[in-house]
Amino acid sequence: MSTTAVAELDVQPARPNELADGFARMSPAQKTKLGIGVLALLGVALAFFFMGRQPDWRVLYANLGDKDGGAIVAQLSQMNVPYKHAEGGGAIMVPADKVHDTRLRLASQGLPKGTVTGFELMESNRFGMTQFQERLTFQRGLEGELTRSIQSLGSVQAARVHLALPNQNGFFREQQKPSASVLLTLFPGRTLDRAQVAGIVHLVASSVPEMNPKAVSVVDDQGNLLSNPPDGAGKQGADVQKLQYVQQLEQTYTRRILDMLEPLVGAGNVKAQVSADIDFSEAEMTSEQHRPNQGGEPSAVRSQQLIEDSNGSAAQPAGVPGAVSNQPPAQGSAPINGPAAPVGVNGQGTGDKTTSSRRESVVNYEVDKTVRVVREATGTVKRLSAAVVVNHKTTLDRNGKPVSNPIPPQQLEQMTALVRETIGFNQTRGDSVNLVNAPFNDVKLPEAEPLPFWQQADTLELARSMAFPAGMVLLALIVFLGLVRPALRLMKAPPGPREVTPLNAILNEAPERPGLPQPTAPDEDTPERRRMTDAKRLALENPAAVANIVKGWVNGEAAA
């Protein structure tokens, strides 16, 4: 019998599965809530998993045309490369690890076609190309290279170059010259000055043989002609240059005034403006003056002509020719009162003899003449007007506060004289200088308060990036605390009453005795403690006897 009692103490019943029993005790509604909670937690876990594996998107191409964009999207679909459009559709984005590989593969297929191509076109010459096709390919390559060079400028966003290269033929006496047109698209807020435009013109002209820089036209995206007209007769460029010259001259005078007065009144305490009236008119005058000889100055003889003419006629000799007739006549004698004997040989008479003379003199004198050609220079300063405002002088009072006081008149006169000497004051041409002393209205704007921490851009960006993970975690907590945790509590077996056996009561160091008071001191030797000690020793030394005693108690039998 003792053996049977010992066997009953050693055999323990099988412990049931608390979760399975608890799930079986749950109502259908509670089971549905538990299923929904488990599925929700599984969905949150999958969302975290896929979000962690989401690729980092990078821009593949931006600012594409509709035609190039459609061709690239179709090619990406054939290549099985994931893509998406940026906000507004202005760019095509692909995963970051596939950007470079995708660009190279698209470039091998000539996409996008809007990109600039240069002399690499010559590398893909097909067999059987005609001479016209070769010339056209070379022209396209040259246009592409020029476009690349122009787009390398900082202010140029995009450019297009059109070349007109006529076919050179040795049978033509006059060959046509090449020409070019350049279309520029500038960045917003950027401009090109005259020197930069001239540089683009000479860049294109130097790249094409026998091209004159005047045959290059540069136009911006607004249709404005930036280069000079080919004929050089345009007035717009000249007007712009004149305006720039006037502005530069006025700024130079203004800077001179500020450099002279700022050391006296301090930086920021003087304002100056100079207005220049410039005469750009071109005038040419030619005058011719004649004046008579002044005083007793001899005149200069330019030419002189003297003509003398003498004319005489006599009667021919008469008589018989011979020696006598050839002799000179003798001295004739004539009576005082008689007629004169005729002059002749041997008494022969001679004819009448007459003589006439003429003298003509012509003298030409030089006349004084003065020819004067006067050409007035352009860009002459006709008048200068300078307006200067000087702030009041600021000093500190006894309390250390700044006080504004006007500048003495004597010092203002000195400043006015300095300004006049600085700009080269000329009263004859009507220059004017006006210097005024007045307090400046120095209104200090309130400093902008720093944004709160939760309104700063970095904080908002961090909040946007953490919103999804934080929301998912919060959703998981709500699902777990609201659905899963209550179901798990219900699945656990409810705690039953503690089974107290006589053997446990004997072996327990502090037995539960509701009707008896607890001993005050554990080491105190009392009759009750001695009996408890004897019972423990008996249970350890003879467990079979104790088991029989307990069995008798349970069956209601009296102790032997």
C-alpha positions as CSV (number, residue, x, y, z in Angstrom):
1,M,0.0,0.0,0.0
2,S,2.9,2.3,0.7
3,T,4.2,1.6,-2.8
4,T,0.9,2.7,-4.2
5,A,0.9,5.9,-2.2
6,V,4.4,6.7,-3.4
7,A,3.4,6.1,-7.0
8,E,0.5,8.4,-6.7
9,L,2.8,11.2,-5.5
10,D,5.3,10.8,-8.3
11,V,2.8,10.7,-11.2
12,Q,1.9,14.3,-12.4
13,P,-1.0,14.9,-14.8
14,A,-0.2,16.3,-18.4
15,R,-0.3,20.1,-18.5
16,P,-2.8,21.3,-21.1
17,N,-1.9,23.9,-23.9
18,E,-3.1,27.2,-22.5
19,L,-3.1,29.2,-25.8
20,A,-5.1,26.5,-27.7
21,D,-7.6,26.2,-24.8
22,G,-7.8,30.0,-24.6
23,F,-8.4,30.3,-28.4
24,A,-11.1,27.6,-28.1
25,R,-12.8,29.6,-25.3
26,M,-12.9,32.8,-27.4
27,S,-16.1,34.0,-29.0
28,P,-16.3,34.4,-32.8
29,A,-16.1,38.2,-32.5
30,Q,-13.0,38.0,-30.5
31,K,-11.5,35.6,-32.9
32,T,-12.3,38.0,-35.8
33,K,-10.6,40.9,-34.0
34,L,-7.5,38.8,-33.3
35,G,-7.4,37.8,-37.0
36,I,-7.7,41.5,-38.1
37,G,-5.0,42.5,-35.7
38,V,-2.6,39.8,-36.9
39,L,-3.2,40.8,-40.6
40,A,-2.7,44.5,-39.8
41,L,0.6,43.8,-38.1
42,L,1.7,41.7,-41.1
43,G,0.7,44.5,-43.4
44,V,2.8,47.0,-41.4
45,A,5.8,44.7,-41.5
46,L,5.5,44.2,-45.3
47,A,5.2,48.0,-45.7
48,F,8.4,48.5,-43.8
49,F,10.1,45.8,-45.8
50,F,9.1,47.3,-49.2
51,M,9.8,50.8,-48.1
52,G,13.3,49.8,-47.1
53,R,13.8,48.3,-50.5
54,Q,12.4,51.3,-52.5
55,P,15.1,52.6,-54.8
56,D,16.6,56.0,-54.7
57,W,15.5,57.9,-57.7
58,R,17.8,60.2,-59.8
59,V,17.1,62.4,-62.8
60,L,18.0,60.7,-66.1
61,Y,17.1,63.6,-68.4
62,A,15.4,67.0,-67.8
63,N,13.8,69.6,-70.1
64,L,13.1,67.1,-72.9
65,G,10.8,67.7,-75.8
66,D,7.7,65.7,-76.2
67,K,9.2,63.7,-79.1
68,D,12.4,62.9,-77.3
69,G,10.6,62.1,-74.0
70,G,8.2,59.7,-75.7
71,A,11.1,57.9,-77.5
72,I,13.1,57.6,-74.2
73,V,10.1,56.3,-72.3
74,A,9.4,53.7,-75.0
75,Q,13.0,52.6,-75.0
76,L,13.1,52.3,-71.1
77,S,10.0,50.0,-71.3
78,Q,11.8,47.8,-73.7
79,M,14.9,47.8,-71.5
80,N,12.8,46.8,-68.4
81,V,14.2,49.8,-66.6
82,P,11.8,51.3,-64.0
83,Y,11.1,55.0,-64.4
84,K,8.8,57.7,-63.2
85,H,8.2,61.4,-64.0
86,A,9.1,64.2,-61.6
87,E,6.6,66.6,-60.3
88,G,5.3,68.6,-63.3
89,G,6.6,66.1,-65.8
90,G,9.8,68.1,-66.4
91,A,12.2,65.2,-65.9
92,I,12.4,61.4,-66.2
93,M,13.8,59.7,-63.1
94,V,15.3,56.2,-62.8
95,P,16.9,54.3,-59.9
96,A,20.3,55.8,-58.8
97,D,22.3,52.6,-59.6
98,K,21.0,52.6,-63.2
99,V,21.5,56.2,-64.2
100,H,24.9,56.0,-65.9
101,D,24.3,52.6,-67.5
102,T,20.9,53.8,-68.9
103,R,22.4,57.0,-70.3
104,L,25.1,55.1,-72.1
105,R,22.7,52.5,-73.6
106,L,20.4,55.3,-74.8
107,A,23.3,57.3,-76.2
108,S,24.3,54.3,-78.3
109,Q,20.9,54.4,-79.9
110,G,21.1,58.1,-80.5
111,L,18.7,59.2,-77.8
112,P,17.8,61.9,-77.0
113,K,18.1,63.3,-80.5
114,G,17.9,66.8,-79.2
115,T,21.5,66.6,-77.9
116,V,24.2,68.3,-79.8
117,T,26.4,66.1,-82.1
118,G,29.6,67.2,-83.6
119,F,32.2,65.7,-85.9
120,E,31.3,62.2,-84.5
121,L,28.8,62.2,-87.3
122,M,31.7,61.7,-89.7
123,E,32.5,58.3,-88.0
124,S,29.2,56.8,-89.2
125,N,29.6,57.3,-92.9
126,R,27.6,54.8,-94.9
127,F,28.9,53.1,-98.0
128,G,27.7,54.7,-101.1
129,M,27.2,58.2,-99.7
130,T,27.0,60.9,-102.4
131,Q,29.1,64.0,-102.4
132,F,26.1,66.1,-101.3
133,Q,25.5,63.9,-98.3
134,E,29.1,64.1,-97.3
135,R,29.0,67.9,-97.5
136,L,25.8,68.0,-95.5
137,T,27.2,65.7,-92.8
138,F,30.3,67.9,-92.5
139,Q,28.2,71.0,-92.2
140,R,26.1,69.4,-89.5
141,G,29.2,68.4,-87.6
142,L,30.7,71.9,-87.9
143,E,27.4,73.4,-86.6
144,G,27.4,71.0,-83.7
145,E,31.0,71.8,-82.7
146,L,30.3,75.5,-82.9
147,T,27.2,75.0,-80.8
148,R,29.2,73.2,-78.1
149,S,31.7,76.0,-78.0
150,I,29.1,78.7,-77.6
151,Q,27.2,76.8,-75.0
152,S,30.3,76.6,-72.9
153,L,29.9,80.3,-72.1
154,G,28.6,81.0,-68.7
155,S,25.6,83.2,-69.8
156,V,24.4,81.0,-72.6
157,Q,21.9,78.3,-71.8
158,A,21.4,76.9,-75.3
159,A,22.5,77.8,-78.8
160,R,21.8,76.9,-82.4
161,V,24.2,77.6,-85.3
162,H,23.1,77.7,-88.9
163,L,25.8,77.8,-91.6
164,A,25.3,78.7,-95.2
165,L,28.2,77.2,-97.1
166,P,27.8,77.8,-100.8
167,N,29.3,75.3,-103.3
168,Q,32.6,76.5,-104.5
169,N,33.1,76.1,-108.3
170,G,36.2,77.0,-110.2
171,F,34.1,78.0,-113.3
172,F,32.5,80.9,-111.4
173,R,34.4,84.2,-111.7
174,E,32.9,85.5,-108.4
175,Q,32.6,83.0,-105.6
176,Q,29.8,83.3,-103.1
177,K,31.0,83.9,-99.5
178,P,29.7,81.8,-96.6
179,S,27.5,83.3,-93.9
180,A,26.2,82.2,-90.5
181,S,23.3,82.8,-88.1
182,V,23.5,82.1,-84.3
183,L,20.4,81.9,-82.1
184,L,21.2,82.2,-78.3
185,T,19.0,81.4,-75.3
186,L,20.4,83.1,-72.2
187,F,19.9,82.1,-68.6
188,P,17.3,84.2,-66.8
189,G,18.8,87.5,-65.6
190,R,21.9,87.1,-67.8
191,T,23.0,89.5,-70.6
192,L,25.8,89.7,-73.1
193,D,27.8,92.8,-73.5
194,R,29.2,94.1,-76.8
195,A,32.6,92.4,-76.3
196,Q,31.0,89.0,-75.7
197,V,28.8,89.3,-78.8
198,A,31.8,90.3,-80.8
199,G,33.7,87.3,-79.4
200,I,30.9,84.9,-80.6
201,V,30.9,86.5,-84.0
202,H,34.7,86.2,-84.4
203,L,34.6,82.6,-83.1
204,V,32.1,81.6,-85.8
205,A,33.9,83.6,-88.5
206,S,37.3,82.1,-87.6
207,S,36.0,78.6,-87.8
208,V,34.7,78.8,-91.3
209,P,37.2,79.5,-94.2
210,E,36.7,82.8,-96.0
211,M,33.9,84.0,-93.8
212,N,33.7,87.7,-93.0
213,P,32.7,88.6,-89.5
214,K,30.1,91.0,-90.9
215,A,28.3,88.0,-92.4
216,V,27.6,86.5,-89.0
217,S,24.2,87.5,-87.3
218,V,23.6,86.8,-83.6
219,V,20.0,86.8,-82.4
220,D,18.6,86.1,-78.9
221,D,15.5,84.1,-78.1
222,Q,13.4,87.3,-78.1
223,G,14.3,88.1,-81.7
224,N,16.6,91.0,-80.8
225,L,19.7,91.4,-83.1
226,L,22.7,91.4,-80.9
227,S,25.4,91.9,-83.6
228,N,25.9,94.9,-85.8
229,P,23.9,94.9,-89.1
230,P,25.9,93.6,-92.1
231,D,25.9,97.0,-93.8
232,G,27.1,98.8,-90.7
233,A,24.4,101.5,-91.2
234,G,22.3,100.5,-88.2
235,K,21.8,103.2,-85.6
236,Q,20.7,101.0,-82.8
237,G,24.2,99.8,-82.0
238,A,25.6,103.3,-82.1
239,D,22.8,104.6,-79.8
240,V,23.5,101.9,-77.3
241,Q,27.2,102.7,-77.4
242,K,26.5,106.4,-76.8
243,L,24.2,105.6,-73.9
244,Q,26.8,103.4,-72.4
245,Y,29.4,106.1,-72.8
246,V,27.2,108.7,-71.0
247,Q,26.5,106.3,-68.2
248,Q,30.1,105.4,-67.8
249,L,31.1,109.1,-67.8
250,E,28.4,109.9,-65.2
251,Q,29.5,107.0,-63.0
252,T,33.1,108.1,-63.2
253,Y,32.3,111.6,-62.0
254,T,30.0,110.3,-59.2
255,R,32.8,108.0,-58.0
256,R,35.2,110.8,-57.9
257,I,32.9,112.9,-55.7
258,L,32.3,110.0,-53.3
259,D,36.0,109.3,-53.1
260,M,36.7,112.9,-52.2
261,L,33.9,113.5,-49.6
262,E,33.6,110.1,-47.9
263,P,36.9,110.6,-45.9
264,L,35.5,113.8,-44.6
265,V,31.9,112.8,-43.6
266,G,32.2,109.0,-43.4
267,A,31.1,106.2,-45.7
268,G,27.4,106.2,-46.3
269,N,26.9,109.8,-45.3
270,V,27.1,111.3,-48.8
271,K,25.0,110.7,-51.9
272,A,25.9,112.1,-55.3
273,Q,24.5,112.1,-58.8
274,V,26.0,113.6,-61.9
275,S,24.1,114.4,-65.1
276,A,26.2,114.9,-68.3
277,D,25.0,116.5,-71.5
278,I,27.1,115.1,-74.3
279,D,27.1,116.3,-77.8
280,F,27.5,113.4,-80.3
281,S,26.8,115.5,-83.4
282,E,29.3,115.4,-86.2
283,A,29.9,118.7,-88.0
284,E,32.4,119.6,-90.8
285,M,32.9,123.3,-91.9
286,T,34.9,124.5,-94.9
287,S,35.6,128.3,-95.4
288,E,37.4,130.2,-98.1
289,Q,38.6,133.8,-97.4
290,H,40.1,136.5,-99.7
291,R,41.8,139.6,-98.4
292,P,43.6,142.6,-100.0
293,N,47.2,143.5,-99.5
294,Q,47.5,145.1,-96.1
295,G,49.7,148.2,-95.7
296,G,52.7,148.7,-98.0
297,E,53.4,145.0,-98.4
298,P,54.5,144.3,-102.0
299,S,52.3,142.1,-104.0
300,A,53.4,138.8,-105.4
301,V,53.6,138.6,-109.2
302,R,52.1,135.3,-110.4
303,S,52.7,135.9,-114.2
304,Q,53.9,138.7,-116.6
305,Q,53.6,139.1,-120.4
306,L,55.2,141.8,-122.5
307,I,54.4,142.1,-126.3
308,E,56.3,144.6,-128.6
309,D,55.4,145.0,-132.3
310,S,57.1,147.3,-134.9
311,N,55.9,147.6,-138.5
312,G,57.5,149.8,-141.5
313,S,56.8,149.9,-145.3
314,A,59.0,151.6,-148.3
315,A,58.6,151.9,-152.1
316,Q,60.4,149.5,-154.3
317,P,63.5,150.9,-156.2
318,A,62.9,151.9,-159.8
319,G,65.2,152.2,-162.8
320,V,67.4,150.2,-165.0
321,P,69.1,147.5,-163.1
322,G,72.8,147.6,-163.2
323,A,75.9,148.8,-161.3
324,V,74.7,152.3,-161.2
325,S,71.4,151.5,-159.8
326,N,72.9,149.3,-157.1
327,Q,75.0,152.2,-155.7
328,P,73.8,154.2,-152.8
329,P,72.5,157.5,-153.6
330,A,74.6,160.7,-153.1
331,Q,73.9,163.5,-150.7
332,G,71.1,165.4,-152.2
333,S,70.8,169.1,-152.2
334,A,67.6,170.9,-152.4
335,P,67.0,174.6,-153.0
336,I,65.7,176.6,-150.2
337,N,62.6,177.7,-151.9
338,G,62.3,175.1,-154.6
339,P,60.8,171.6,-154.4
340,A,62.9,168.9,-153.0
341,A,64.6,166.6,-155.3
342,P,63.3,163.0,-155.2
343,V,65.3,160.5,-153.4
344,G,66.7,158.0,-155.8
345,V,69.7,156.7,-157.5
346,N,71.2,159.0,-160.0
347,G,68.4,161.4,-159.7
348,Q,65.9,158.6,-159.7
349,G,63.1,159.0,-157.2
350,T,62.3,156.4,-154.5
351,G,58.9,155.5,-153.1
352,D,57.4,156.8,-149.8
353,K,58.5,155.1,-146.5
354,T,56.2,154.7,-143.3
355,T,57.0,153.0,-139.8
356,S,54.6,151.8,-136.8
357,S,55.3,150.1,-133.5
358,R,53.1,148.5,-130.6
359,R,54.0,147.5,-127.0
360,E,51.6,145.5,-124.7
361,S,52.4,144.4,-121.1
362,V,50.2,142.1,-118.9
363,V,51.0,141.5,-115.2
364,N,49.0,139.0,-113.0
365,Y,49.4,139.3,-109.2
366,E,48.6,136.6,-106.5
367,V,45.4,137.1,-104.4
368,D,45.4,136.1,-100.7
369,K,43.2,133.0,-100.1
370,T,42.6,131.0,-96.8
371,V,40.8,127.6,-96.9
372,R,39.8,126.2,-93.4
373,V,38.2,122.8,-92.8
374,V,36.9,122.2,-89.2
375,R,35.6,118.8,-88.1
376,E,34.1,118.9,-84.6
377,A,34.8,115.9,-82.3
378,T,32.0,113.7,-81.1
379,G,31.3,113.0,-77.4
380,T,32.0,116.6,-76.3
381,V,30.8,117.5,-72.8
382,K,28.4,120.4,-73.2
383,R,27.2,120.7,-69.6
384,L,27.7,119.0,-66.3
385,S,25.2,119.1,-63.4
386,A,26.2,117.6,-60.0
387,A,23.8,117.1,-57.1
388,V,25.3,116.2,-53.7
389,V,23.5,115.4,-50.4
390,V,25.6,115.3,-47.2
391,N,24.2,113.8,-44.0
392,H,24.3,115.8,-40.7
393,K,27.3,115.3,-38.5
394,T,26.6,112.8,-35.7
395,T,28.2,113.4,-32.3
396,L,27.7,111.9,-28.8
397,D,26.2,114.0,-26.0
398,R,27.0,113.7,-22.3
399,N,24.8,110.6,-21.9
400,G,26.5,108.9,-24.8
401,K,23.5,109.1,-27.1
402,P,24.1,110.0,-30.8
403,V,23.1,113.6,-31.7
404,S,22.7,114.9,-35.3
405,N,24.0,118.4,-36.0
406,P,24.2,120.3,-39.2
407,I,27.5,120.9,-40.9
408,P,28.8,124.5,-40.6
409,P,28.4,126.7,-43.7
410,Q,32.1,127.3,-44.0
411,Q,32.8,123.5,-44.3
412,L,29.9,123.2,-46.8
413,E,31.6,125.9,-49.0
414,Q,34.9,123.9,-48.8
415,M,33.1,120.7,-49.9
416,T,31.4,122.6,-52.7
417,A,34.8,123.8,-53.9
418,L,36.2,120.3,-53.8
419,V,33.2,119.0,-55.8
420,R,33.8,121.7,-58.5
421,E,37.4,120.9,-58.8
422,T,36.7,117.2,-58.9
423,I,34.3,117.3,-61.9
424,G,36.3,120.1,-63.7
425,F,33.7,122.8,-63.2
426,N,33.4,125.2,-66.2
427,Q,31.2,128.2,-65.7
428,T,31.4,129.2,-69.4
429,R,29.6,126.1,-70.6
430,G,27.0,126.4,-67.8
431,D,28.0,123.7,-65.3
432,S,26.2,123.7,-62.0
433,V,27.0,122.1,-58.6
434,N,24.4,121.9,-55.8
435,L,25.5,120.6,-52.4
436,V,22.9,120.2,-49.7
437,N,23.3,119.3,-46.0
438,A,20.2,117.4,-44.7
439,P,19.6,114.6,-42.2
440,F,19.2,111.1,-43.7
441,N,16.1,109.2,-42.9
442,D,17.7,106.2,-41.4
443,V,14.8,103.9,-40.8
444,K,16.0,100.6,-39.3
445,L,13.8,97.8,-40.3
446,P,13.0,95.4,-37.5
447,E,15.1,92.3,-37.7
448,A,13.2,89.2,-38.8
449,E,12.6,86.9,-35.9
450,P,14.1,83.5,-36.4
451,L,11.6,80.9,-37.3
452,P,10.6,78.4,-34.6
453,F,12.2,75.1,-34.6
454,W,9.1,73.4,-36.0
455,Q,8.9,75.8,-38.9
456,Q,12.4,75.6,-40.2
457,A,13.0,73.9,-43.5
458,D,15.3,71.2,-42.1
459,T,12.8,70.3,-39.5
460,L,10.0,70.1,-42.0
461,E,12.0,68.0,-44.3
462,L,12.9,65.6,-41.5
463,A,9.3,65.5,-40.5
464,R,8.3,64.6,-44.0
465,S,10.9,61.9,-44.2
466,M,9.9,60.4,-40.8
467,A,6.2,60.8,-41.2
468,F,5.6,57.5,-42.9
469,P,7.8,55.4,-40.6
470,A,6.3,57.1,-37.5
471,G,2.8,56.6,-38.8
472,M,3.4,52.9,-39.5
473,V,4.9,52.4,-36.0
474,L,1.9,54.2,-34.4
475,L,-0.5,52.1,-36.4
476,A,1.3,48.9,-35.3
477,L,1.1,49.9,-31.7
478,I,-2.6,50.8,-32.0
479,V,-3.3,47.4,-33.6
480,F,-1.3,45.5,-31.1
481,L,-2.7,47.2,-28.0
482,G,-6.3,47.4,-29.3
483,L,-6.7,44.0,-30.9
484,V,-3.8,41.6,-30.4
485,R,-3.0,42.1,-26.7
486,P,-6.6,41.7,-25.4
487,A,-7.0,38.5,-27.4
488,L,-3.7,37.2,-26.0
489,R,-4.9,37.9,-22.5
490,L,-8.1,36.0,-23.2
491,M,-6.2,33.1,-24.6
492,K,-4.3,32.5,-21.4
493,A,-5.9,30.2,-18.9
494,P,-7.5,31.9,-15.9
495,P,-5.5,31.4,-12.7
496,G,-7.3,28.7,-10.6
497,P,-7.2,28.2,-6.8
498,R,-3.9,27.0,-5.4
499,E,-3.9,23.2,-4.5
500,V,-2.8,22.8,-0.9
501,T,-1.8,19.2,0.1
502,P,-0.8,18.1,3.5
503,L,2.7,17.3,2.2
504,N,3.1,20.8,0.9
505,A,1.8,22.2,4.1
506,I,4.3,20.2,6.0
507,L,7.3,21.0,3.7
508,N,6.5,24.7,3.4
509,E,8.7,26.9,5.5
510,A,5.9,29.4,6.2
511,P,2.7,27.4,6.0
512,E,-0.5,29.3,5.5
513,R,-2.6,29.1,8.6
514,P,-5.4,31.5,8.6
515,G,-6.6,30.8,12.1
516,L,-3.2,30.8,13.8
517,P,-1.0,33.9,14.3
518,Q,2.3,33.9,12.6
519,P,5.4,33.5,14.8
520,T,7.0,36.8,15.6
521,A,10.6,35.5,15.5
522,P,11.8,32.8,13.1
523,D,14.5,31.6,15.6
524,E,12.2,31.5,18.7
525,D,11.8,28.0,20.2
526,T,8.2,27.3,20.7
527,P,6.2,24.1,21.1
528,E,4.6,24.7,17.7
529,R,7.9,25.0,16.0
530,R,9.2,21.9,17.7
531,R,6.2,19.9,16.5
532,M,6.7,21.3,13.0
533,T,10.3,20.3,13.0
534,D,9.5,16.8,14.2
535,A,6.9,16.4,11.4
536,K,9.4,17.6,8.7
537,R,12.0,15.1,10.0
538,L,9.4,12.3,10.0
539,A,8.3,13.2,6.4
540,L,11.9,13.1,5.3
541,E,12.9,9.9,7.1
542,N,9.7,7.9,6.6
543,P,7.7,9.3,3.7
544,A,5.7,6.1,3.4
545,A,4.3,6.4,6.9
546,V,3.5,10.1,6.4
547,A,1.7,9.1,3.2
548,N,-0.4,6.6,5.0
549,I,-1.3,9.2,7.6
550,V,-2.3,11.7,4.9
551,K,-4.3,9.1,3.1
552,G,-6.2,8.2,6.2
553,W,-7.0,11.9,6.7
554,V,-8.3,12.2,3.2
555,N,-10.4,9.0,3.5
556,G,-11.7,10.0,7.0
557,E,-10.1,7.1,8.8
558,A,-8.8,7.4,12.3
559,A,-5.1,7.3,12.8
560,A,-3.7,4.0,14.0
